[in-house]
């Protein structure tokens, strides 16, 4: 059972990487996409969580890691995708700060997320 759960967590991270690539985030250019583009890619990938549901949570980072069982790498990728979208700046900043605090609290320093500050 534990192996199955770990495979599912890895699968979520890979799906987020595929979305980031499709949106142009992993190319060295500056991505230019909207939240509508992000939602469309998330829907196509059949992620086991809804983007609107995540964003409506009081603590989206906790929801992603505890409920959706997103790995640390998946969390980094998810925040990176949202940070480069047209999401409201206040929401992006709050998500980024929460993710950094969560990862730092675990002793897992994220160069990717700290570089976005």
N, C-alpha and C positions, 0 to 999 in steps of 0.2 A: 504494500500500500504506500509506503514511504517513497519508493522509487517512482511510482505513478505520480504522486504529488510533485516530486522534484521535476519529472519530465514535463508536467503541465506548467509549472512555473517557468521552466526554460522556454517552453513553447510560446508563452505570453511575451517574454522578452524578445524572442525572434520575430514575432508578429509586429511588435512595436518598431523593431529595427527596419523591417520591410516597409512599414508606413513611413518612417523617417526618410528612407531612400526614395520612395515614390514622391514625397513632398519636396525633395531636393535638399533636405537638411544635411545629408552626409556628403554632398558635393561641396567643394570648397567655396562656392558662391554663397551669397546671402539669400536665404529662402524668401519667397514671396507667396504666401498662401493665407487663406482665411480660415476661420473656425468652421465654416461650411465645408471647406476642402478636408479639414481634419476629420470632421464627423463622417463625411462620405467614405474616407479611407478606413476609418474605424468600423463602419457598418459593413464594408466589403470584406474586411478581415474577420468578421464575426467574433470580435473580442467578447469575453464573457462578462463585460460590464459596459454600461451605457455612459458615454461621455457627459451628457447632461446630468445624469444621476450623480456621477463623481463630483462635478462642479457644484452641485447643490448641497453637498455634504458640509457639515460644520467644519470637519477636518478631513479634506480630501486625501491627504497623504496617508493618514491612519486608515481610511477606508480602503485605499489601494493595497496597502501592505497587509492589513488584517483580514479584510473581507474578500478582496479579489486575489490575494496571495501573490502580489507582484514582487518580483525579486528586486534587490538593490539596483542591479543594472537596468531592469525594466523600469523602475521608478525614475532613474536618471534620464532614460530615453524619453519617457512620457513627459517629464517636466521640460526637457529640451524641445520637444515637439511643440508643446503649448507655448513655451517662452518665445518661439520664433513665429508665432501666429499673430493674428490681429485681436487676440483676446485682450480685454481691458488691462491696462498696465498695473493697476492696483491688485487685480486678481493674480496676474503673473508674478508680481513681486511677492505676494503672500504665499503662493504655491512654492516658489523658489526658496524662500526663507524657511518654510516648514520642512521641505525636503532636505535642505542642508542641515537643519537642526536634527531631524530624524537620523540621517546618515552619520553625522558627527557624533551624535549620542551613542550610536552603536560602535563608534571607533572606526568608521569607514569613511575616509576623506574622499570626496568626489571632486577631482580636478575639473571635470566637465561642468558641474554646477557652480563651483566657486568661480570659474572663469566667466560666468554669465553676470556676475554681480557688477 
